[in-house]
Amino acid sequence: MVKKNTKDKIRSVKGMHDMFMERMLYHERIEREARRVAEYYGFSPIRTPHLEPEELFTTSLGETSEVIEKQMYTFSTRGGTRVAMRPEGTAGALRAYMENGLQSQAQPARLFYSGAFFRHENPQAGRTREFWQSGIESIGDAGPVHDALTIRVLISILEAVGLKDSVVHINNIGDKVCRAQYMKELTAYYRKRQQQLCPDCKKRLKDNPLRLLDCKVYECVELRKGAPQIIDHLSEDCKKRFREVIEFLDGMDINYRMDPYLVRGLDYYTNTVFEIFPGEEESEDEEKEGDEKKQKASISALGGGGRYDGLAKMLFRKDIPAVGGALGIDRVALEMKRKNIKPRSEPAPKVFLIQMGAKAKGLSFVLLEDLRKAGIVNAHDLAGDSLTAQLRKANDLEVPFSLIIGQKEAIDKQAILRDMKTGTQELVSFDKIPTTIKMKLRQL
Ligand code: HAM
């Protein structure tokens, strides 16, 4: 049998992407701002493994949740241990908190993470099988102030990357007690209308009726309009928490909308749940470009989270209140792009280094290091040889100065410093270049 040459067919796994250049810049900027804001609010970074014991998720996310039913990457190791590629970060953060004795330190433990997660979903715009999240968790304190702080931090991160008009959809799904009564009514309501439900929802009615509220199929969305609302079944305590969280949001001027049917896809939530959506405002280009509109429709939530006071009980038989949330970095990047927000607001270069000839090229390496160490943002074209072409680049970048080194200057260890606006030039010896440029920049 002829062996097939598979070399040129090896491609990245479906739904998983290489990241470089612009996409990389977007991710880096979002992660940088996320960490900056999170640290400002007292969250310290944590990294947990990409592989976790499978039961960490099967025990916590809910057997009938989409993630467990359809989306987990699981396998047995050579030693026979069942593991899962983490589909989300909350369960891992809580495991790390328990395993490393963080409960004996100041509470709540405030953790920030950023990294890749894996769900076997149908790839589409804003939905991939490997995706990135930046998230925060406050573990060990039940105060509603932490619910509000979680939302504050995520919104501030979005603002820091230029997304100023995001909307928080918020609900309170009660605790175990008030939810039990609600579930009875909800089930009764849908049972009477079973025939009108989509096939998935017929199944949900048996397994996990709360998820009926999450369905995006038109008929189910219409049916939902008459469904009982959890808010009418909340205990006094849960109502009070909801009120307090909302009051905090009012005080912070956060754009939110009560969403009585928001339930979230993971089973560990109690009380506060929220999702963050891009603002409605349309970019100028969008009016022209139908494709982008389609993309917007499919991007959906930029982030989500909520309180998960029961998760530690499910996993470790301990009562540890906690709340958190995460932003989908890929979706935030798409939204930034859609709104024409550049991935980084880098300082513009102040000087362009022009070199001609082998000796000048060699010395340019030394000069570039001097400029870097002096913190002078510069641009250059080390591969270029022609003065005209390099000057054109300097002009295009609108740098105030250029440094020119030809064969003669290289021998004399000098460079021509050219004021790009006036065209005046002067000779500066190599060792004085950084201080001279700094002085001239101050005078601009
Ligand atoms: P989640 O809503 O499943 O929550 O995910 C949070 C965000 O991650 C979503 O809003 C979305 O932006 C992004 N995301 C989710 N799946 C994908 C995907 N397949 N492709 C691209 N982006 C995606 C959680 O994961 C919870 N652990 C959040 C949390 C933290 N709750 C409490 N603490």
Boltz pocket constraint, residues with backbone or C-beta under 6 A from the ligand:
constraints:
  - pocket:
      binder: B
      contacts: [[A, 87], [A, 88], [A, 89], [A, 90], [A, 119], [A, 121], [A, 126], [A, 127], [A, 128], [A, 129], [A, 130], [A, 131], [A, 132], [A, 133], [A, 135], [A, 136], [A, 137], [A, 265], [A, 276], [A, 299], [A, 301], [A, 302], [A, 303], [A, 304], [A, 305], [A, 306], [A, 308], [A, 323], [A, 324], [A, 325], [A, 326], [A, 327], [A, 328], [A, 329], [A, 330], [A, 331]]
      max_distance: 6.0
